[in-house]
Amino acid sequence: MADKIAEILLKVNAVMLRTKPPFRWASGILAPIYTDLRILMSYNKEREFVVNSLIKLIKKNKIKFDGFAATATAGIPWAAWLSQKLKKPMIYVRSETKDHGKENMVEGKVEQGKTYIVVEDLVSTGGSSVNTINGVREKGGNVEHCIAIFTYELEKSQNNFQNANVKLLTLTNFTSFVKTALQKKYISKEQLSHIMDWKKHPEGWVSV
C-alpha cells in the first residue's frame, strides 16, 4: 500500500522532489521535498483510494475508537470523509483559541472518556498533531493513535509522539516515497543519497 500511495502522490504532484534548486520552506529551511496534500481533494479516484486505505490502516491495527479528531485545517476533509464512511462523530481542533464568539479551540462535542483518532494529512515535526491531541485531552477525551497520509520521519516528530504517548500510523513515509520516486525515475541514483541526507539533518542540509 505504501508504494501505491507514493505513486499517487507523485502522479498528482502532491509531493515533489527537487534538489536544484531546492525548495525553501516558510521556516527558511532548504529542503529537497515539498508537500501539498490538499491537491488530492480535487482527484476523486485517488482521494477515494486514500480514504479507503486509511480505513484499512485502522482495521489492520485493530484500533478501538469512538470518533475522529482532525487537525485544522489539513486534517478536516479526511476526518469528514472517514467519519461519514464509518458512521462516527467528528471534531476538529484549531491551532489556537478563537478570539470571538464562544472562543472555542475545539469545534464539535468531545464526549467525556471517549477515544478519538487524530487525523492529519502530513506529519513534519508533529506539532499540529500534538496540539490536537492536547486539545482533545483537555476536553476529557482520550487519544491513543494518530493517522496520516505521509510523514517526513523526522526525529523531532518521533520524539513528539513518544512524549505524547500516541502511536503514529501513516500510509507511506519519506523513505518509501523516495525509493518509489527512484524506481519510477522521478529522481536519479545520484540524487537519492543527497535527498536521504536531508532527513538526517534537515536544518543543516545544503543543496549541491
N, CA and C atoms as an extended XYZ file, in Angstrom:
624
Properties=species:S:1:pos:R:3:atomname:S:1:resname:S:1:resid:I:1 pbc="F F F"
N         0.826       -1.204        0.000 N   MET     1
C         0.000        0.000        0.000 CA  MET     1
C         0.865        1.260        0.000 C   MET     1
N         2.000        1.217        0.712 N   ALA     2
C         2.873        2.387        0.784 CA  ALA     2
C         3.355        2.805       -0.605 C   ALA     2
N         3.698        1.802       -1.432 N   ASP     3
C         4.178        2.100       -2.787 CA  ASP     3
C         3.073        2.702       -3.649 C   ASP     3
N         1.871        2.142       -3.525 N   LYS     4
C         0.746        2.642       -4.312 CA  LYS     4
C         0.400        4.077       -3.924 C   LYS     4
N         0.398        4.359       -2.632 N   ILE     5
C         0.126        5.719       -2.173 CA  ILE     5
C         1.204        6.662       -2.682 C   ILE     5
N         2.459        6.220       -2.623 N   ALA     6
C         3.565        7.044       -3.113 CA  ALA     6
C         3.394        7.359       -4.598 C   ALA     6
N         2.954        6.373       -5.372 N   GLU     7
C         2.722        6.583       -6.805 CA  GLU     7
C         1.649        7.637       -7.038 C   GLU     7
N         0.602        7.591       -6.245 N   ILE     8
C        -0.476        8.577       -6.366 CA  ILE     8
C         0.044        9.974       -6.046 C   ILE     8
N         0.812       10.091       -4.970 N   LEU     9
C         1.334       11.392       -4.569 CA  LEU     9
C         2.251       11.982       -5.636 C   LEU     9
N         3.024       11.118       -6.276 N   LEU    10
C         3.895       11.567       -7.365 CA  LEU    10
C         3.084       11.969       -8.594 C   LEU    10
N         2.085       11.175       -8.912 N   LYS    11
C         1.272       11.390      -10.111 CA  LYS    11
C         0.560       12.738      -10.089 C   LYS    11
N         0.009       13.118       -8.952 N   VAL    12
C        -0.771       14.360       -8.880 CA  VAL    12
C         0.047       15.544       -8.345 C   VAL    12
N         1.357       15.320       -8.187 N   ASN    13
C         2.247       16.370       -7.668 CA  ASN    13
C         1.876       16.823       -6.259 C   ASN    13
N         1.370       15.886       -5.458 N   ALA    14
C         1.062       16.201       -4.067 CA  ALA    14
C         2.340       16.264       -3.240 C   ALA    14
N         3.339       15.511       -3.674 N   VAL    15
C         4.674       15.581       -3.065 CA  VAL    15
C         5.678       15.681       -4.196 C   VAL    15
N         6.553       16.673       -4.106 N   MET    16
C         7.523       16.901       -5.171 CA  MET    16
C         8.943       16.851       -4.629 C   MET    16
N         9.853       16.328       -5.432 N   LEU    17
C        11.268       16.254       -5.074 CA  LEU    17
C        12.083       17.099       -6.043 C   LEU    17
N        13.011       17.874       -5.476 N   ARG    18
C        13.851       18.726       -6.320 CA  ARG    18
C        15.088       19.145       -5.526 C   ARG    18
N        16.239       18.947       -6.118 N   THR    19
C        17.471       19.319       -5.426 CA  THR    19
C        18.127       20.571       -6.003 C   THR    19
N        17.894       20.849       -7.277 N   LYS    20
C        18.499       22.013       -7.940 CA  LYS    20
C        17.440       22.795       -8.714 C   LYS    20
N        16.949       23.910       -8.178 N   PRO    21
C        17.214       24.390       -6.815 CA  PRO    21
C        16.314       23.668       -5.816 C   PRO    21
N        16.655       23.666       -4.534 N   PRO    22
C        15.788       23.038       -3.531 CA  PRO    22
C        14.590       23.939       -3.231 C   PRO    22
N        13.666       23.420       -2.480 N   PHE    23
C        12.523       24.218       -2.028 CA  PHE    23
C        12.923       24.966       -0.754 C   PHE    23
N        12.381       26.149       -0.587 N   ARG    24
C        12.573       26.887        0.663 CA  ARG    24
C        11.244       26.912        1.414 C   ARG    24
N        11.229       26.358        2.606 N   TRP    25
C        10.018       26.328        3.415 CA  TRP    25
C         9.795       27.681        4.085 C   TRP    25
N         8.605       27.865        4.628 N   ALA    26
C         8.269       29.109        5.319 CA  ALA    26
C         9.214       29.367        6.485 C   ALA    26
N         9.725       28.316        7.082 N   SER    27
C        10.647       28.432        8.216 CA  SER    27
C        12.033       28.896        7.782 C   SER    27
N        12.268       28.885        6.460 N   GLY    28
C        13.570       29.254        5.938 CA  GLY    28
C        14.451       28.066        5.612 C   GLY    28
N        14.037       26.882        6.052 N   ILE    29
C        14.805       25.662        5.809 CA  ILE    29
C        14.792       25.315        4.324 C   ILE    29
N        15.954       24.925        3.806 N   LEU    30
C        16.045       24.424        2.443 CA  LEU    30
C        15.777       22.926        2.463 C   LEU    30
N        14.983       22.435        1.515 N   ALA    31
C        14.618       21.023        1.503 CA  ALA    31
C        14.473       20.523        0.069 C   ALA    31
N        14.756       19.239       -0.145 N   PRO    32
C        14.596       18.660       -1.475 CA  PRO    32
C        13.175       18.174       -1.718 C   PRO    32
N        12.276       18.480       -0.780 N   ILE    33
C        10.912       17.968       -0.870 CA  ILE    33
C         9.912       19.050       -0.491 C   ILE    33
N         8.769       19.039       -1.182 N   TYR    34
C         7.678       19.947       -0.840 CA  TYR    34
C         6.369       19.177       -0.956 C   TYR    34
N         5.514       19.351        0.040 N   THR    35
C         4.278       18.573        0.105 CA  THR    35
C         3.049       19.464        0.137 C   THR    35
N         2.081       19.141       -0.720 N   ASP    36
C         0.788       19.842       -0.754 CA  ASP    36
C        -0.293       18.793       -0.960 C   ASP    36
N        -0.657       18.115        0.137 N   LEU    37
C        -1.631       17.026        0.034 CA  LEU    37
C        -3.059       17.517       -0.171 C   LEU    37
N        -3.289       18.797       -0.012 N   ARG    38
C        -4.639       19.332       -0.231 CA  ARG    38
C        -5.088       19.147       -1.680 C   ARG    38
N        -4.113       19.045       -2.587 N   ILE    39
C        -4.463       18.890       -4.001 CA  ILE    39
C        -5.213       17.586       -4.253 C   ILE    39
N        -5.056       16.614       -3.357 N   LEU    40
C        -5.755       15.330       -3.508 CA  LEU    40
C        -7.272       15.491       -3.475 C   LEU    40
N        -7.755       16.557       -2.847 N   MET    41
C        -9.199       16.782       -2.777 CA  MET    41
C        -9.818       16.901       -4.161 C   MET    41
N        -9.019       17.309       -5.137 N   SER    42
C        -9.536       17.558       -6.484 CA  SER    42
C        -9.517       16.335       -7.388 C   SER    42
N        -8.995       15.224       -6.899 N   TYR    43
C        -8.897       13.985       -7.686 CA  TYR    43
C        -9.769       12.904       -7.053 C   TYR    43
N       -10.956       12.711       -7.605 N   ASN    44
C       -11.942       11.831       -6.979 CA  ASN    44
C       -11.451       10.403       -6.778 C   ASN    44
N       -10.919        9.796       -7.834 N   LYS    45
C       -10.486        8.399       -7.770 CA  LYS    45
C        -9.357        8.213       -6.765 C   LYS    45
N        -8.365        9.080       -6.838 N   GLU    46
C        -7.213        8.986       -5.937 CA  GLU    46
C        -7.619        9.292       -4.495 C   GLU    46
N        -8.489       10.265       -4.324 N   ARG    47
C        -8.977       10.616       -2.990 CA  ARG    47
C        -9.695        9.439       -2.348 C   ARG    47
N       -10.538        8.777       -3.133 N   GLU    48
C       -11.283        7.623       -2.629 CA  GLU    48
C       -10.336        6.507       -2.216 C   GLU    48
N        -9.291        6.291       -2.988 N   PHE    49
C        -8.316        5.256       -2.659 CA  PHE    49
C        -7.615        5.578       -1.341 C   PHE    49
N        -7.264        6.840       -1.153 N   VAL    50
C        -6.586        7.241        0.081 CA  VAL    50
C        -7.503        7.050        1.288 C   VAL    50
N        -8.756        7.471        1.169 N   VAL    51
C        -9.707        7.319        2.275 CA  VAL    51
C        -9.889        5.839        2.621 C   VAL    51
N       -10.078        4.999        1.612 N   ASN    52
C       -10.244        3.570        1.864 CA  ASN    52
C        -8.978        2.952        2.458 C   ASN    52
N        -7.822        3.483        2.066 N   SER    53
C        -6.563        2.985        2.612 CA  SER    53
C        -6.427        3.356        4.087 C   SER    53
N        -6.904        4.544        4.452 N   LEU    54
C        -6.896        4.940        5.859 CA  LEU    54
C        -7.806        4.035        6.692 C   LEU    54
N        -8.937        3.668        6.113 N   ILE    55
C        -9.848        2.752        6.807 CA  ILE    55
C        -9.181        1.390        6.995 C   ILE    55
N        -8.499        0.910        5.967 N   LYS    56
C        -7.780       -0.357        6.074 CA  LYS    56
C        -6.688       -0.281        7.138 C   LYS    56
N        -6.039        0.877        7.225 N   LEU    57
C        -4.988        1.071        8.219 CA  LEU    57
C        -5.563        0.965        9.633 C   LEU    57
N        -6.729        1.559        9.833 N   ILE    58
C        -7.393        1.498       11.135 CA  ILE    58
C        -7.763        0.056       11.483 C   ILE    58
N        -8.338       -0.644       10.507 N   LYS    59
C        -8.776       -2.013       10.745 CA  LYS    59
C        -7.601       -2.968       10.926 C   LYS    59
N        -6.545       -2.764       10.146 N   LYS    60
C        -5.358       -3.623       10.238 CA  LYS    60
C        -4.748       -3.554       11.627 C   LYS    60
N        -4.766       -2.369       12.222 N   ASN    61
C        -4.175       -2.186       13.541 CA  ASN    61
C        -5.180       -2.389       14.682 C   ASN    61
N        -6.404       -2.801       14.292 N   LYS    62
C        -7.444       -3.155       15.262 CA  LYS    62
C        -7.649       -2.059       16.313 C   LYS    62
N        -7.756       -0.825       15.807 N   ILE    63
C        -7.916        0.320       16.707 CA  ILE    63
C        -9.373        0.413       17.168 C   ILE    63
N        -9.550        0.482       18.457 N   LYS    64
C       -10.876        0.694       19.019 CA  LYS    64
C       -11.029        2.185       19.305 C   LYS    64
N       -12.069        2.786       18.738 N   PHE    65
C       -12.234        4.228       18.881 CA  PHE    65
C       -13.697        4.605       18.770 C   PHE    65
N       -13.975        5.844       19.168 N   ASP    66
C       -15.356        6.332       19.166 CA  ASP    66
C       -15.592        7.480       18.194 C   ASP    66
N       -14.524        8.128       17.749 N   GLY    67
C       -14.694        9.244       16.837 CA  GLY    67
C       -13.359        9.721       16.282 C   GLY    67
N       -13.431       10.746       15.429 N   PHE    68
C       -12.238       11.309       14.804 CA  PHE    68
C       -12.025       12.745       15.262 C   PHE    68
N       -10.753       13.114       15.442 N   ALA    69
C       -10.388       14.487       15.796 CA  ALA    69
C        -9.403       14.991       14.759 C   ALA    69
N        -9.818       15.967       13.979 N   ALA    70
C        -8.982       16.471       12.887 CA  ALA    70
C        -8.136       17.652       13.323 C   ALA    70
N        -6.945       17.733       12.727 N   THR    71
C        -6.160       18.952       12.858 CA  THR    71
C        -6.743       19.982       11.895 C   THR    71
N        -6.720       21.231       12.320 N   ALA    72
C        -7.223       22.301       11.454 CA  ALA    72
C        -6.048       22.953       10.728 C   ALA    72
N        -6.138       23.100        9.394 N   THR    73
C        -7.307       22.727        8.593 CA  THR    73
C        -7.059       21.457        7.783 C   THR    73
N        -5.806       21.036        7.715 N   ALA    74
C        -5.428       19.971        6.780 CA  ALA    74
C        -6.119       18.642        7.031 C   ALA    74
N        -6.384       18.322        8.288 N   GLY    75
C        -6.982       17.026        8.583 CA  GLY    75
C        -8.498       16.993        8.467 C   GLY    75
N        -9.116       18.174        8.335 N   ILE    76
C       -10.582       18.244        8.367 CA  ILE    76
C       -11.257       17.450        7.251 C   ILE    76
N       -10.894       17.619        5.973 N   PRO    77
C       -11.602       16.866        4.932 CA  PRO    77
C       -11.442       15.359        5.084 C   PRO    77
N       -10.260       14.899        5.486 N   TRP    78
C       -10.038       13.452        5.624 CA  TRP    78
C       -10.838       12.882        6.785 C   TRP    78
N       -10.888       13.613        7.878 N   ALA    79
C       -11.693       13.167        9.015 CA  ALA    79
C       -13.175       13.160        8.667 C   ALA    79
N       -13.602       14.139        7.867 N   ALA    80
C       -15.009       14.209        7.463 CA  ALA    80
C       -15.393       13.006        6.604 C   ALA    80
N       -14.536       12.669        5.634 N   TRP    81
C       -14.831       11.518        4.781 CA  TRP    81
C       -14.803       10.214        5.576 C   TRP    81
N       -13.862       10.102        6.496 N   LEU    82
C       -13.774        8.892        7.321 CA  LEU    82
C       -14.977        8.762        8.250 C   LEU    82
N       -15.363        9.862        8.876 N   SER    83
C       -16.492        9.814        9.803 CA  SER    83
C       -17.787        9.478        9.072 C   SER    83
N       -17.918        9.963        7.847 N   GLN    84
C       -19.102        9.661        7.053 CA  GLN    84
C       -19.161        8.177        6.691 C   GLN    84
N       -18.022        7.632        6.234 N   LYS    85
C       -17.988        6.229        5.821 CA  LYS    85
C       -18.153        5.268        6.996 C   LYS    85
N       -17.563        5.621        8.135 N   LEU    86
C       -17.577        4.715        9.287 CA  LEU    86
C       -18.656        5.066       10.308 C   LEU    86
N       -19.463        6.075        9.984 N   LYS    87
C       -20.586        6.475       10.844 CA  LYS    87
C       -20.117        6.809       12.268 C   LYS    87
N       -19.075        7.638       12.333 N   LYS    88
C       -18.520        8.047       13.616 CA  LYS    88
C       -18.586        9.568       13.747 C   LYS    88
N       -18.693       10.082       14.974 N   PRO    89
C       -18.682       11.540       15.157 CA  PRO    89
C       -17.304       12.119       14.883 C   PRO    89
N       -17.285       13.411       14.647 N   MET    90
C       -16.039       14.105       14.316 CA  MET    90
C       -15.970       15.444       15.029 C   MET    90
N       -14.752       15.813       15.409 N   ILE    91
C       -14.472       17.133       15.938 CA  ILE    91
C       -13.222       17.647       15.233 C   ILE    91
N       -12.916       18.915       15.387 N   TYR    92
C       -11.610       19.382       14.945 CA  TYR    92
C       -11.059       20.392       15.937 C   TYR    92
N        -9.740       20.518       15.944 N   VAL    93
C        -9.062       21.367       16.918 CA  VAL    93
C        -8.299       22.459       16.189 C   VAL    93
N        -8.569       23.706       16.555 N   ARG    94
C        -7.880       24.842       15.965 CA  ARG    94
C        -6.447       24.944       16.491 C   ARG    94
N        -5.621       25.680       15.764 N   SER    95
C        -4.246       25.886       16.216 CA  SER    95
C        -4.194       26.769       17.458 C   SER    95
N        -5.217       27.612       17.609 N   GLU    96
C        -5.329       28.459       18.796 CA  GLU    96
C        -6.784       28.821       19.030 C   GLU    96
N        -7.082       29.291       20.218 N   THR    97
C        -8.451       29.627       20.584 CA  THR    97
C        -8.968       30.811       19.769 C   THR    97
N       -10.236       30.737       19.355 N   LYS    98
C       -10.848       31.861       18.648 CA  LYS    98
C       -10.862       33.093       19.553 C   LYS    98
N       -10.774       34.273       18.941 N   ASP    99
C       -10.782       35.497       19.740 CA  ASP    99
C       -12.143       36.174       19.729 C   ASP    99
N       -13.170       35.428       19.322 N   HIS   100
C       -14.520       35.992       19.316 CA  HIS   100
C       -15.534       34.878       19.544 C   HIS   100
N       -16.798       35.267       19.665 N   GLY   101
C       -17.868       34.279       19.861 CA  GLY   101
C       -17.663       33.469       21.132 C   GLY   101
N       -17.757       32.156       21.008 N   LYS   102
C       -17.582       31.270       22.168 CA  LYS   102
C       -16.118       30.993       22.486 C   LYS   102
N       -15.235       31.567       21.676 N   GLU   103
C       -13.790       31.434       21.888 CA  GLU   103
C       -13.357       29.961       21.949 C   GLU   103
N       -13.899       29.167       21.033 N   ASN   104
C       -13.588       27.740       21.017 CA  ASN   104
C       -12.209       27.466       20.426 C   ASN   104
N       -11.580       26.446       20.967 N   MET   105
C       -10.397       25.874       20.329 CA  MET   105
C       -10.786       24.540       19.698 C   MET   105
N       -11.673       23.825       20.377 N   VAL   106
C       -12.199       22.563       19.867 CA  VAL   106
C       -13.600       22.786       19.330 C   VAL   106
N       -13.818       22.422       18.070 N   GLU   107
C       -15.141       22.572       17.448 CA  GLU   107
C       -15.812       21.215       17.369 C   GLU   107
N       -17.046       21.149       17.819 N   GLY   108
C       -17.759       19.890       17.928 CA  GLY   108
C       -17.772       19.464       19.394 C   GLY   108
N       -18.476       18.394       19.678 N   LYS   109
C       -18.636       17.947       21.060 CA  LYS   109
C       -17.716       16.778       21.379 C   LYS   109
N       -16.856       16.969       22.386 N   VAL   110
C       -15.999       15.886       22.867 CA  VAL   110
C       -16.741       15.134       23.961 C   VAL   110
N       -16.944       13.842       23.745 N   GLU   111
C       -17.614       13.018       24.747 CA  GLU   111
C       -16.604       12.590       25.807 C   GLU   111
N       -16.927       12.843       27.061 N   GLN   112
C       -16.036       12.504       28.158 CA  GLN   112
C       -15.692       11.009       28.163 C   GLN   112
N       -14.393       10.723       28.208 N   GLY   113
C       -13.951        9.342       28.297 CA  GLY   113
C       -13.934        8.580       26.989 C   GLY   113
N       -14.425        9.204       25.906 N   LYS   114
C       -14.429        8.536       24.604 CA  LYS   114
C       -13.051        8.667       23.948 C   LYS   114
N       -12.758        7.718       23.063 N   THR   115
C       -11.451        7.672       22.414 CA  THR   115
C       -11.530        8.176       20.976 C   THR   115
N       -10.634        9.084       20.640 N   TYR   116
C       -10.617        9.699       19.311 CA  TYR   116
C        -9.306        9.394       18.587 C   TYR   116
N        -9.419        9.148       17.285 N   ILE   117
C        -8.235        9.035       16.431 CA  ILE   117
C        -7.949       10.417       15.849 C   ILE   117
N        -6.751       10.909       16.045 N   VAL   118
C        -6.370       12.184       15.446 CA  VAL   118
C        -6.059       11.952       13.964 C   VAL   118
N        -6.589       12.815       13.108 N   VAL   119
C        -6.412       12.694       11.659 CA  VAL   119
C        -5.619       13.884       11.135 C   VAL   119
N        -4.514       13.577       10.475 N   GLU   120
C        -3.629       14.582        9.896 CA  GLU   120
C        -3.358       14.182        8.450 C   GLU   120
N        -2.955       15.127        7.602 N   ASP   121
C        -2.548       14.717        6.256 CA  ASP   121
C        -1.044       14.491        6.201 C   ASP   121
N        -0.265       15.484        6.643 N   LEU   122
C         1.190       15.403        6.634 CA  LEU   122
C         1.738       15.599        8.044 C   LEU   122
N         2.700       14.759        8.419 N   VAL   123
C         3.397       14.948        9.691 CA  VAL   123
C         4.825       15.382        9.391 C   VAL   123
N         5.164       16.598        9.812 N   SER   124
C         6.549       17.069        9.675 CA  SER   124
C         7.202       16.993       11.048 C   SER   124
N         6.984       18.000       11.898 N   THR   125
C         7.520       17.932       13.264 CA  THR   125
C         6.532       17.295       14.238 C   THR   125
N         5.262       17.186       13.812 N   GLY   126
C         4.238       16.628       14.686 CA  GLY   126
C         3.581       17.663       15.578 C   GLY   126
N         3.954       18.931       15.413 N   GLY   127
C         3.427       19.978       16.276 CA  GLY   127
C         1.917       20.138       16.227 C   GLY   127
N         1.342       20.173       15.022 N   SER   128
C        -0.110       20.359       14.899 CA  SER   128
C        -0.868       19.145       15.430 C   SER   128
N        -0.292       17.964       15.248 N   SER   129
C        -0.919       16.743       15.754 CA  SER   129
C        -0.951       16.746       17.281 C   SER   129
N         0.171       17.119       17.899 N   VAL   130
C         0.240       17.163       19.357 CA  VAL   130
C        -0.704       18.233       19.904 C   VAL   130
N        -0.838       19.354       19.189 N   ASN   131
C        -1.786       20.388       19.587 CA  ASN   131
C        -3.210       19.832       19.611 C   ASN   131
N        -3.540       19.020       18.612 N   THR   132
C        -4.867       18.401       18.547 CA  THR   132
C        -5.042       17.377       19.663 C   THR   132
N        -4.020       16.580       19.880 N   ILE   133
C        -4.060       15.592       20.966 CA  ILE   133
C        -4.336       16.273       22.304 C   ILE   133
N        -3.597       17.337       22.570 N   ASN   134
C        -3.770       18.056       23.840 CA  ASN   134
C        -5.145       18.697       23.939 C   ASN   134
N        -5.634       19.224       22.808 N   GLY   135
C        -6.958       19.839       22.805 CA  GLY   135
C        -8.051       18.850       23.161 C   GLY   135
N        -7.970       17.642       22.618 N   VAL   136
C        -8.961       16.596       22.914 CA  VAL   136
C        -8.865       16.167       24.372 C   VAL   136
N        -7.664       15.969       24.841 N   ARG   137
C        -7.466       15.518       26.221 CA  ARG   137
C        -7.928       16.552       27.240 C   ARG   137
N        -7.718       17.813       26.932 N   GLU   138
C        -8.150       18.879       27.845 CA  GLU   138
C        -9.669       18.925       27.987 C   GLU   138
N       -10.370       18.428       26.963 N   LYS   139
C       -11.834       18.388       26.997 CA  LYS   139
C       -12.360       17.063       27.561 C   LYS   139
N       -11.458       16.191       27.992 N   GLY   140
C       -11.898       14.944       28.602 CA  GLY   140
C       -11.917       13.737       27.693 C   GLY   140
N       -11.426       13.884       26.459 N   GLY   141
C       -11.362       12.746       25.546 CA  GLY   141
C       -10.019       12.031       25.635 C   GLY   141
N        -9.970       10.834       25.086 N   ASN   142
C        -8.738       10.048       25.054 CA  ASN   142
C        -8.182       10.004       23.633 C   ASN   142
N        -6.871        9.985       23.514 N   VAL   143
C        -6.205        9.816       22.220 CA  VAL   143
C        -5.064        8.828       22.377 C   VAL   143
N        -5.086        7.779       21.552 N   GLU   144
C        -4.026        6.772       21.586 CA  GLU   144
C        -3.331        6.630       20.239 C   GLU   144
N        -4.011        7.077       19.159 N   HIS   145
C        -3.463        6.926       17.806 CA  HIS   145
C        -3.657        8.198       16.986 C   HIS   145
N        -2.711        8.416       16.099 N   CYS   146
C        -2.824        9.457       15.076 CA  CYS   146
C        -2.579        8.786       13.731 C   CYS   146
N        -3.426        9.067       12.758 N   ILE   147
C        -3.233        8.528       11.415 CA  ILE   147
C        -2.978        9.677       10.446 C   ILE   147
N        -2.140        9.413        9.448 N   ALA   148
C        -1.804       10.438        8.467 CA  ALA   148
C        -1.485        9.773        7.138 C   ALA   148
N        -1.490       10.569        6.092 N   ILE   149
C        -1.160       10.052        4.764 CA  ILE   149
C         0.347        9.902        4.610 C   ILE   149
N         1.096       10.887        5.101 N   PHE   150
C         2.530       10.941        4.821 CA  PHE   150
C         3.287       11.524        6.003 C   PHE   150
N         4.500       11.031        6.236 N   THR   151
C         5.371       11.593        7.267 CA  THR   151
C         6.785       11.748        6.724 C   THR   151
N         7.442       12.816        7.158 N   TYR   152
C         8.840       13.021        6.780 CA  TYR   152
C         9.787       12.153        7.613 C   TYR   152
N         9.259       11.520        8.642 N   GLU   153
C        10.054       10.656        9.539 CA  GLU   153
C        11.151       11.425       10.281 C   GLU   153
N        10.925       12.677       10.572 N   LEU   154
C        11.924       13.472       11.271 CA  LEU   154
C        12.009       13.053       12.737 C   LEU   154
N        13.200       13.124       13.282 N   GLU   155
C        13.423       12.715       14.669 CA  GLU   155
C        12.565       13.533       15.633 C   GLU   155
N        12.387       14.805       15.325 N   LYS   156
C        11.590       15.664       16.200 CA  LYS   156
C        10.155       15.179       16.301 C   LYS   156
N         9.584       14.731       15.193 N   SER   157
C         8.205       14.241       15.223 CA  SER   157
C         8.114       12.935       16.019 C   SER   157
N         9.091       12.075       15.851 N   GLN   158
C         9.109       10.817       16.601 CA  GLN   158
C         9.157       11.080       18.097 C   GLN   158
N         9.955       12.054       18.499 N   ASN   159
C        10.041       12.406       19.914 CA  ASN   159
C         8.743       13.013       20.420 C   ASN   159
N         8.106       13.842       19.587 N   ASN   160
C         6.848       14.478       19.995 CA  ASN   160
C         5.744       13.460       20.233 C   ASN   160
N         5.628       12.482       19.351 N   PHE   161
C         4.588       11.462       19.534 CA  PHE   161
C         4.910       10.550       20.718 C   PHE   161
N         6.180       10.252       20.894 N   GLN   162
C         6.576        9.425       22.028 CA  GLN   162
C         6.257       10.127       23.343 C   GLN   162
N         6.567       11.413       23.418 N   ASN   163
C         6.290       12.184       24.632 CA  ASN   163
C         4.795       12.314       24.888 C   ASN   163
N         4.004       12.333       23.810 N   ALA   164
C         2.547       12.429       23.947 CA  ALA   164
C         1.905       11.068       24.208 C   ALA   164
N         2.708       10.005       24.151 N   ASN   165
C         2.225        8.641       24.340 CA  ASN   165
C         1.130        8.293       23.330 C   ASN   165
N         1.398        8.643       22.065 N   VAL   166
C         0.468        8.380       20.971 CA  VAL   166
C         1.217        7.669       19.852 C   VAL   166
N         0.594        6.651       19.270 N   LYS   167
C         1.219        5.913       18.169 CA  LYS   167
C         0.817        6.543       16.838 C   LYS   167
N         1.812        6.844       16.015 N   LEU   168
C         1.569        7.414       14.682 CA  LEU   168
C         1.553        6.299       13.647 C   LEU   168
N         0.507        6.288       12.824 N   LEU   169
C         0.375        5.322       11.735 CA  LEU   169
C         0.168        6.100       10.439 C   LEU   169
N         0.953        5.790        9.420 N   THR   170
C         0.842        6.520        8.150 CA  THR   170
C         0.737        5.562        6.967 C   THR   170
N         0.186        6.068        5.873 N   LEU   171
C         0.046        5.251        4.669 CA  LEU   171
C         1.381        5.069        3.962 C   LEU   171
N         2.204        6.097        3.987 N   THR   172
C         3.540        5.992        3.420 CA  THR   172
C         4.442        6.955        4.172 C   THR   172
N         5.740        6.899        3.880 N   ASN   173
C         6.677        7.749        4.598 CA  ASN   173
C         7.792        8.213        3.655 C   ASN   173
N         8.644        9.064        4.173 N   PHE   174
C         9.695        9.678        3.371 CA  PHE   174
C        10.576        8.634        2.684 C   PHE   174
N        11.021        7.641        3.443 N   THR   175
C        11.916        6.620        2.900 CA  THR   175
C        11.267        5.837        1.768 C   THR   175
N        10.049        5.374        1.990 N   SER   176
C         9.330        4.616        0.961 CA  SER   176
C         9.047        5.478       -0.259 C   SER   176
N         8.680        6.724       -0.013 N   PHE   177
C         8.348        7.632       -1.101 CA  PHE   177
C         9.553        7.870       -2.011 C   PHE   177
N        10.701        8.147       -1.406 N   VAL   178
C        11.911        8.433       -2.186 CA  VAL   178
C        12.335        7.210       -2.993 C   VAL   178
N        12.212        6.027       -2.401 N   LYS   179
C        12.567        4.804       -3.121 CA  LYS   179
C        11.638        4.578       -4.313 C   LYS   179
N        10.350        4.863       -4.124 N   THR   180
C         9.396        4.740       -5.227 CA  THR   180
C         9.708        5.755       -6.313 C   THR   180
N        10.075        6.970       -5.903 N   ALA   181
C        10.432        8.008       -6.870 CA  ALA   181
C        11.634        7.587       -7.704 C   ALA   181
N        12.569        6.890       -7.102 N   LEU   182
C        13.735        6.390       -7.831 CA  LEU   182
C        13.319        5.305       -8.824 C   LEU   182
N        12.489        4.377       -8.372 N   GLN   183
C        12.020        3.286       -9.236 CA  GLN   183
C        11.238        3.809      -10.429 C   GLN   183
N        10.479        4.870      -10.223 N   LYS   184
C         9.658        5.451      -11.286 CA  LYS   184
C        10.410        6.516      -12.081 C   LYS   184
N        11.701        6.661      -11.751 N   LYS   185
C        12.590        7.580      -12.475 CA  LYS   185
C        12.206        9.057      -12.328 C   LYS   185
N        11.639        9.406      -11.178 N   TYR   186
C        11.400       10.813      -10.883 CA  TYR   186
C        12.683       11.473      -10.404 C   TYR   186
N        13.591       10.666       -9.846 N   ILE   187
C        14.891       11.155       -9.404 CA  ILE   187
C        15.958       10.163       -9.861 C   ILE   187
N        17.210       10.606       -9.826 N   SER   188
C        18.324        9.746      -10.220 CA  SER   188
C        18.975        9.114       -8.994 C   SER   188
N        19.825        8.124       -9.226 N   LYS   189
C        20.554        7.493       -8.128 CA  LYS   189
C        21.470        8.502       -7.442 C   LYS   189
N        22.002        9.432       -8.217 N   GLU   190
C        22.879       10.450       -7.653 CA  GLU   190
C        22.112       11.351       -6.678 C   GLU   190
N        20.863       11.627       -6.996 N   GLN   191
C        20.052       12.470       -6.116 CA  GLN   191
C        19.608       11.737       -4.855 C   GLN   191
N        19.474       10.431       -4.940 N   LEU   192
C        18.905        9.642       -3.849 CA  LEU   192
C        19.631        9.848       -2.521 C   LEU   192
N        20.942        9.644       -2.511 N   SER   193
C        21.678        9.728       -1.250 CA  SER   193
C        21.633       11.138       -0.672 C   SER   193
N        21.674       12.128       -1.553 N   HIS   194
C        21.635       13.519       -1.087 CA  HIS   194
C        20.271       13.849       -0.479 C   HIS   194
N        19.228       13.352       -1.099 N   ILE   195
C        17.878       13.567       -0.567 CA  ILE   195
C        17.713       12.872        0.778 C   ILE   195
N        18.233       11.658        0.900 N   MET   196
C        18.123       10.917        2.155 CA  MET   196
C        18.914       11.598        3.270 C   MET   196
N        19.987       12.292        2.928 N   ASP   197
C        20.764       13.027        3.931 CA  ASP   197
C        19.932       14.113        4.590 C   ASP   197
N        18.992       14.667        3.833 N   TRP   198
C        18.143       15.736        4.378 CA  TRP   198
C        17.357       15.253        5.589 C   TRP   198
N        16.857       14.026        5.545 N   LYS   199
C        16.057       13.501        6.652 CA  LYS   199
C        16.867       13.431        7.944 C   LYS   199
N        18.165       13.168        7.812 N   LYS   200
C        19.028       13.050        8.992 CA  LYS   200
C        19.353       14.420        9.592 C   LYS   200
N        19.552       15.415        8.730 N   HIS   201
C        19.940       16.742        9.203 CA  HIS   201
C        19.189       17.816        8.420 C   HIS   201
N        17.881       17.924        8.600 N   PRO   202
C        17.080       18.860        7.790 CA  PRO   202
C        17.483       20.327        7.933 C   PRO   202
N        17.874       20.746        9.133 N   GLU   203
C        18.185       22.158        9.334 CA  GLU   203
C        19.578       22.531        8.819 C   GLU   203
N        20.456       21.546        8.682 N   GLY   204
C        21.798       21.847        8.213 CA  GLY   204
C        22.068       21.373        6.796 C   GLY   204
N        21.005       20.889        6.136 N   TRP   205
C        21.155       20.345        4.786 CA  TRP   205
C        21.460       21.448        3.779 C   TRP   205
N        22.369       21.169        2.870 N   VAL   206
C        22.745       22.139        1.844 CA  VAL   206
C        22.624       21.496        0.467 C   VAL   206
N        21.989       22.173       -0.448 N   SER   207
C        21.843       21.669       -1.802 CA  SER   207
C        23.197       21.675       -2.518 C   SER   207
N        23.439       20.657       -3.323 N   VAL   208
C        24.681       20.593       -4.112 CA  VAL   208
C        24.361       20.399       -5.580 C   VAL   208
